[in-house]
Amino acid sequence: MTNYVVIGSSAAGVNAIREIRKTEKDASITLISRDRDIYSRCILHEYLCGKRTLERLRFVESDFEDRYHVNWMKGENAIGLDREGHKVKLESGTEVPYDKLLIATGSHTFFPPIKGMAGASNMIGFRNIDDIEVLKEVAKTRKNIVVLGSGLVGIDCATGFLELGVKVTLVDFAGWLLNKQLDERAARTYIEAFKKAGVEQHYGVGVEEVRQNEAREITEVALSDGTVLACDYFVVTAGVRSNVEFLQDSGLELSRFGLVFDETGKTSDPDIYGAGDVSGLSPIWPVAVKEGMIAAANMVGRPAKMTDFFASKSTMSFLGIFSMSLGNVNPDPEDKDIQVEVLDKGDVYKKIVHKDGRIIGALLQGDIAYGGVLQQLIARQIDVRKVKKPIFDIDYSDFFHIGDTYEFYYE
């Protein structure tokens, strides 16, 4: 009987366990995690503002352990790996044997070396439930929160504080918020909406230094353009580092970002697999889920590869504004083979980027109903040049046909 061990209880690890159990009905599965709860990090801001309880953050069945017959070692921290002996070393002194191992330990907040920041007592990340428990208390007394970073996590953080009536200031070196998911035009819609909601925003600037008082609390944040911001609490969301410290002496291949694994999830050791944020490449939640499932399928002997375009798909809703981002929405302007088509009607903005007839990026805002058609066009690699109508008018009838069995097919 194969002994499977999974380290990490978030999107990748949990979905890997589900996938393993589909095939391995009687195998031993052990889950090792620092966390004592399984919860979605994507909606931590809703826990911050009180919209959700801890129970409603859970994305697994209430009987998860029993249903999947998992030996869950809660509150345990992996500190080493004995590859020759096939054992995971824990901080408690326990050694857990494995036949196949999945490393899905995720990542942690990276605090940049900003002048004056060392030792500050009123500084935190926005990565786990412990961070949010602190910030729930912070929101009761602090009124000037500075959030460093305006990616998905930073915007989640700002949104959570807004719900609590706390003044938030966003700071980012990038030229606009959500710069990995949106172009400048789509970002402007959110920038204006957050401005209207009372969020102060500073883009295209860095933090030169922070200033502390005698109590080691940050009271001011000085920006590179000379602006000085009042600060009661400093939240860092601008960067992460993969949790691979315990692997440094293991001999596993690591990059400067994190654990290296291929499209099957396999690492440099044939009995060890990786998935999720531990790669250091900051995959979004759906990608982590799929990487966990792909790795698990290969662990149990069902060949699978992570080749799906939707690794770069993001669907978001902030302040009642819906957006969907697929692939590369900010192509290289020097690439003459790239074609960009835009439909801009104010509240509704659509953009499609294609090269050699294949869509490589798309952006929908205000109306994302066209997303289903777009995903089919992308997944099936349909040459949009062959469809004889405007690109934003394409529908399923343009590339699906009905056969004798009344089933749709594409050719």
N, C-alpha and C positions, 0 to 999 in steps of 0.2 A: 504494500500500500504506500503510495507516494505521500510524502510529507511536505505540504506547501506552507510557506511562511510569507506574510505580507507585512511590510513596515509602512505605516501611514494609513490613517483612517478618513481621508478626504475623498474627493471625487475619483481619483485613479484607483486607490486601494480598495475602496468599497465595491466599485463596479467590477474590479478584477475578481474579487471573491465571488460575486454573483455569477460571473462567467465561468470560473473554475468549477463551481458547484453544478452547473448545467451538465458537464461531462463527467466529472468525478463525484459520483454520488456518495462514495464511502471514504474518500481520502480525508486525511487530517489537514485542516486549515487553521493556522494560528495567525491572529492579527495582533501586531505590536504597535502601540501608539502612545504618544505623550498625552494626547487628549483623552478625557474620560467620557466625552460625548461625541457623537457624530453630528456635524452641523454644516450648513452651507455657508461658505465664506462670501458668496456672492450677495447675500442679503443681510449681512451683519449690520448694515445701516438701519434696517428696519427693526432690529433688536435694540440698537442705540436709541432710536426715537420712540420705542415702545409699541410699534405696530405689531411686532411678533414677540412671542415668548420663546424661551429656549427650546421648548418642545416643538414649536412651529418652525424652528430653524432646521430641524432634523429632516434629512432627505432619504431616510431608510425606514423600513417597516418597524413598528414598535417591538416586534419579536425577532429582529434581525439576527441576533446571536443564535437563537434556537432554530429559526427557519433555515439558516444556511450552515448550521452545525459548526459554529466558529468558536474557537478558544481565544477570546479577546483578552489580551494582557494590557489592561488600562493603566495609564499613568507611568508607562515604562519608556525609558530613553535608551536608544541604541548608542553605544559608545565605541564599538569596534566590530570587525568582521574577520573570522577565521575561515578563509576560503578553503584551505586544505582540509580542515576538520569539518567543513560545512556547518558552521555555528555562528549565530549572531550573539554578540556580547552585550549585555545590558548593564546599565548603571547600578542596578540592584545587586549585581554579581552573578545573576543567572545567565546561563548560556543556552540558547534555543537552537536545537538542531534543525536542519532543513535538507530537503532533496532539491527543491526548486524554490528560489527566493525572488520576490518582487520588492524593489526599493521604490517607494512612492512617498518619500519623506517630505516632499514639498519644499518650501522656502521660508525665509524670515526677512523682516525689514532690514534694509541696509541704511545705516545712519551715516551720511557723508561727512567727511572731515571738515566741517564748517568752523571757521574761527570763532572761538568763545563758546562752543556748544558742549564741550566735554564736561561731564559731571552734572549737567542740568537735571533738576528734579521734576520739571514740568514738561517733559518731552516723551513722546510715545509713538509707536507705529499703529497700524490699523490692519492687523493680519489675523488675529485670533480672538476667541471669546474673552480671554483675560484682558486684552487691550480694551475691548468694548465695556467690560465691567468697570474699568477705571474711568473711561470717558463718560459713562452714564453719571458718575458722581461729579466729574469735572463740569458737566453741563449745568449742574445745579448752582454753581457759584461763579464760574468763569464766564466772561462775556466777550472776550476777544480771542478767538481761536484762529491761528494761522496754520493753514494746511499746505505743506510743500508737496507739489505734484498734482497734476490735473488729468491723470489717466482715469481709467474706470474706478480704481480704488479711491482716488482723491475725490472724484465727483460723488461717489457713494457716501464718503465721509461728510462732505459739505452738505449733501442732501439730508442726511440724518440730523445734523445740527440745525439746519434750517427748520425742520419740523419741530424742534424744541425751542425755537425763538432765539437761538444763540447767534451772535454776529460771527460770520466766517469770512476769512480772506484767503483766496487761492493765489499761490505763487508757482510759476513754472518757467523753466528756461526755454521750453518749446514756444513756438509762436502762437499757438492756440490750444484750447483744451481738447482732450481726446484725439490728439494728433496722429495716433496710430490707426484710429478707426474712421476719422472724418477728414474731409478737406476743409480749407479755410471758410468756404461758403457755408457748409453745413454747421461748422463749429460756431459761426457767428450767430446762428439762431439760438443756440444754447447760451452763448455769452450774453446776448441781450436779455434772455429770459432770467438768467441768474442775476444779472445787474438789476433788473426790475424787482427781483425777490430780495434785494438788499445785500447780495454777495459782492464784496470788493474783489477785483481780479487784476493780477499783474502777470502778463505773459512776455516772453522774450527777455526775461531778466533772471539773474541768479541771486542767491543769498550770499552777500559778502561776509557778514558776521552776525552773530546774535549776542545780545548783551544781558548779562545776569546781574541780579542784585546780591546782597550779602547772604540771602537765604538760598542761593544757588538756583534761583528761578529766572527763567528767561522773561525779560520785560519788554525787550525791543528786538525787532528783526530788521537789519539794514540790508537793502537791496542794492544791486550793482548799478542801478540808475540814480542812486542817491536817496530814494524813498526810504523812510523809516516807519515801520509799522508797530503799533502797540500790540503786545502779545501777552495773554494770560496763560496760554497753553499752546505748545508747538507739536503738530501731528505730522509725521513724516510718512508719505506714501509714494515718494518719487522713485524708489528702487528696492529691489529684493536681491537676496543671495540664496542660492540653493543650500539645502541642509545636507551637506556632504562631508562635514568635518569628521565624522566617525569613519569615513572611507579613506582618509588620507594615507594610511599605512597598509591599505588592503591590497594594493596592486591593481585595482580596477582602473580602467582608463577614465580619466577626468579631463575635462576641458577647462578653460579659464572661467566658464560659466557654471559648469556642474557635471553631473554624471552623463557619460556618453553612451547612448544606445541607438540601435538602428531602427529601421521602419517596422521591424517585427518586435521591437522592445528589448532585444537581446543586447547585453553589454559585452565587454571583452571576455567575460566568463560565461560559458555556455549554460550554466545552471543558474545564472543571475540575470534578472530582467529589470528594466526601469520604466517609469511612466510619470507624467505630470510635471509639476514645477521643479522637481529635483534636477531636471535637465538644465535649469538656469535660463531657459529660453522664454519663460513667462507665458506658457500656453493658457488660453482662456479655459473656462470650466468645461465646455463641450469637448474640447481637444483632450483635456486630461481624462475625461470619461472614456473617450474612444481609445486613447493610448493604453489605459488600464485594461480595457476589454481585449485589445489586440495582443498585448503582452500575455494576458491570461490564456487566450486561445492558443498561442504558441507554447506556453508552459505545459499545457495538457496535450500537445501534439496535434493541434488543428492549425495548419499554416494560415497565417493572415498577415497583411501588411497595412501600414498606415500611409495610404496614398491619397486620401480624400482631400479635395480642395477646401472643404468646409472647415479645415483647421483654422482658417482665418475669418470665420463668420462671427459677427457680433450683432445681437439685437438688444436695443436699449430703450429705456423710457425714463426721461428726467423732466420734471415739472410738466408732465402731461404731453411731452413731445416725443413721438416715437421715431426711431431710426433703425435702419438695418445696414450693416456694412459687410461687404464680401470681398475678400482678396485685396488687391492693391488699388486703392482709391486715389493715391498720390503718385502717379507714374513719373518716371524721369522725363522731363520736358525735352531732353536732348535725343530721346529715342524717337526717330522719325517714323518708325513702323507702328507706333501707338496711335490709336484713334480714340478720341473722347467725345461722347455725345451727352448733351445736357438738356434737361427740361426743367425750367425754373418758373414756377408760378407763385412765388412768394411763400405761402404756407406749405406748398408741396414742392420738393426738390428731388430730382432724380438724375443720376449720373451713371453712365456705363462706359467702362474702359475696355477696349478690345485690341487684340494684336493678331494679325493674320486670320481674322475672322472669329477667333476664339475670345470669349469674354474672360478677362483676367482680373476685373474688379468692378464692383457696383456699389452704389450708395443710394438709399431711399430714405427720405425724411418727410414726415407729415402724412404720408400714405404709403404703407409698406405692403399693400395687397399684391403688388407685382412680384414680390419676393419668391413666391412659389414657382412662377414661370422662370424667373432668373436662375433659380437653383437647378431646375431641369436643364436649361440651356448650358449651364456651366458643367454640371455633372456628366452630361452626355456629350460634351465638347462639340456642340452643334455650331456649324459655321454660319454665323448670323448674316453673312454677306449673301447667302443663298435664299434668305427669306425676303420676299419682294414686298415689303411694307416697312414703314418707320419702325425703328427698333423698340420704341416704347409702346407700340401697338401690337407686338407679337403676342399670340396666345397659344394655348396647347394645340389648337387645330392646325397650326402652322408646321408642327414637326411630329405630331402623333397621327396615326392613321388607324382605322378600325378594320380588323380582319374578319374573316368568315365566322369566327367564333365570337364576334362582337367584343373582342379584347383590343386594347390599344397597343400599337407597336410603333417603333421608330425605324426609319431606314435613311 
